[in-house]
Amino acid sequence: MATLISPDQFSPVEDAEALQKACKGWGTDEKAIIKILGHRNATQRKQIRQAYEELYEEDLVKRLENELSGDFEKAVYRWILDPADRDAVLANVAVRKAESNYHVIIEISCILSPEELLVVRRAYQSRYKRSLEEDVAAHTTGDLRQLLVALVSAYRYDGHEVNERLAKSEADILHDAIKDKAFNHEEVTRILSTRSKTQLRAIFNRYKDEHDTSITKNLSGDPHSDLQKALRTAIRCINDPKKYFEKLVRNAIKGVGTDEEALTRVIVTRAERDLNGIKELYYQRNSVSLDHAVAKETSGDYKAFLLTLLGKED
């Protein structure tokens, strides 16, 4: 389901030499950078970074940061990092914003596998000399802090077993809490942060069957409540990540102005995973291809790079 088109055979040394040539002298050859990096998977990009450092005693990531600018530089920077390191950077950027962009924290916590989340937390500590949990706690307050710290600290069971009796009883617990507007109830946080994703999907399905409406619909009462929005985001990320990302990218490019931050994040983080499925959903929902929508809303090297990651042939 990935959109990335990468070769089976490649030479990290030749790629490193071509990238150095693209960055040398007056002006930068952005097309050469896109042609190489836009067609290399995470393992290949790591080998290129290592080859570049051995050849030129210079960090390729820093060199590209200096050579490129704007949305294109941000996209390339996030793409060239190891996936766990990239998520650590995305999380750090999110928690440092004046109004914490907690959606990014929830995406990382609820969409990654337990092992992947653990690797991101290690990458965060290595990079920032602090834990992700303590930074999330330091930049949030109250009920929202309690929920986010629980989610980001989680190490869920990753199996596929379902306990139907438990699904019914916990669907009822969630329904009662929502009905009483007790969104901060400790049982709500416990269920969302400790149950496996398979069990949680069973709980959400049972909720819909028993109460004739989805749990997210019942949580959409107050548009100004950060806690309700966070709960809804967590449930959507756990329940159907592709559907979540399709809506995220649709909102990023509709209306006046483009949310480049969200658009870049979806394409860069999903190109090696499930971006093809997100593209299919986007087309079903909007009757226009995601490639076409991105081409219309972006320009220059940034546009060319995103389209390459979307699998558009040169």
Number of C-alpha atoms within 10 A of each C-alpha: 13 16 21 23 18 16 10 8 7 12 12 18 17 13 23 24 16 17 24 20 14 19 19 12 8 7 10 17 17 19 13 16 22 21 14 16 22 25 17 24 19 15 10 21 22 16 16 26 21 18 20 24 15 13 13 12 10 13 13 21 16 10 13 21 14 11 15 19 13 10 16 21 17 18 21 24 18 20 24 24 17 16 20 19 20 21 26 26 18 18 27 21 13 19 21 14 11 8 10 17 16 22 17 20 25 24 21 21 29 26 19 16 16 18 12 17 22 18 17 24 24 18 22 24 15 13 14 13 10 13 16 24 18 10 16 23 18 12 16 17 11 10 15 20 18 17 23 27 21 18 23 21 17 18 19 16 15 14 10 9 10 16 11 13 11 13 20 18 14 21 25 17 17 23 21 13 17 19 12 10 13 14 19 18 15 13 15 19 19 13 17 21 24 17 17 21 24 17 22 22 18 21 27 22 18 22 23 17 13 14 13 9 12 15 23 18 10 14 21 14 13 10 10 9 12 13 21 22 20 19 24 17 20 26 22 20 23 22 20 12 19 22 15 18 26 22 15 16 24 19 14 21 20 12 8 8 10 16 16 19 12 18 20 22 21 18 23 25 16 22 23 21 14 18 25 20 17 25 22 16 19 22 15 11 13 11 10 13 16 23 17 10 15 21 16 11 16 18 13 10 18 23 17 22 23 26 22 22 25 25 19 14 8 7
